[in-house]
């Protein structure tokens, strides 16, 4: 069982890392006018924060600390979904690409939320 847990953690770290790379590639293709630049910056900050907090959780000094890092990652994932929706609905990005990124952000958020519930002993 422990081996499955370690495998999942490694796969999840890889998944959030790949998601950040995908968002970076997406943002690099977007407009650089002022409004888009501000939204793009916010999207990049929230997206990279997901991965940074997942990695920080690995070095947590307690279960509570670990849970807190996952909670911050979840908040960043939810913020990321907001910015992606704004980009899609304002017509600033390719809808198919944004929808794929939104789907991945939602799946990552769901994994984080389930993990947090498990860590808190509520599942």
N, C-alpha and C positions, 0 to 999 in steps of 0.2 A: 504493500500500500504506500509506504513512504517513497518508493521509487516512482510510483504513479504521480504522487504529489510533486516531487521534484521535477518530473518530466512536464507536468502541467505548468508549473511556475516558469520553467525555461521557455516553453512554447508561448506562454502569455507575454513574457518579456519581449520575445521576438516579434510577437504580433503587434504590440503597442509601438515598438521601434519601427516596424515596417509601416504602420499607420502614419507615424510622424513623417517618414520619408515620402509616403504618398501625398500627404498634405503639402509638404515642402514643394514637391514637383508640381502640384496643382496650383499653388499660390504663385510660383514662378511664372506661370503662363497667364496670370490675371493682369488686368489693367493696373497701371501705376499712378492713376490720378488720385488726388488727395483722399477722397472718401474711400475708395477701394483700398488704398494703402493702409489706412487706419483699421479698416475691417480685417484686412489680410494680416496685419501685425497682431491683432487681438486673436485671430484664429491660430496663428503660429504659436503664440504664447500659451494659449490654452491646450493646444495639441501636444506641444513638447512637455508641458507640465504633467500630462498624464504619465508619460514614460518616465520622467524624472522622479515622480513620486512612487511609482511602482518599483523602480530601482532602489530608491531610498528605503523603502519598506524592507528590503532584503537585509539592511544593516540595522534594523530597528532593535532597540535594547529591551523591548518588552512587547507582549501581545497588544497592549493598549497603544503603544507607539506604532506598531505595525498597522493596526486598525486605523489609526489617525492618518497615516500616509495613504492608505487605500481610500479613505474618505476624501482627502484632498484630490486624489486622482479622479474619483467619481465626480466631484464638483467641476473639475476641469473638463471631463468628458461631457458633462451636461452643458457647460459653457461652449464647448466646441460645437455641439449640436446646434446651439443658438446661432453662432456665427455662420455655420454652413447653411442653415435655413435662410438666414438673411441674404447670403450671397446668391442662393438659388432663387429666392422669391423676388429679389431686386434685378434679376437678369444679368448678374455680373459674372456668372460662371456657367459652364456647360451643365445642364440639368441632370443628364445621365451620370456624369462624373460626380457631381455633388451628391446625388442620391446614393451612389455606391459608397462614398465617404460617410454619408449620414448613417447608412446601414451598419457600417463597421463601427462607427462611434457609438451607435445604440447597442450593438452587441458587446462592445468593450464595457460600456456603462452597466449593462445587465450583469456581466461577469463580476465587475467590481461590487455592485450592489449585493449580489448573492454571496460573495466572499465576505463582505462586511457583516451581513446577517449571520453567517456561519461563525465568524470570529467572535461575534457578540453572543453566540449561543442561542440564537433565535430561529434556527432552522434545523 
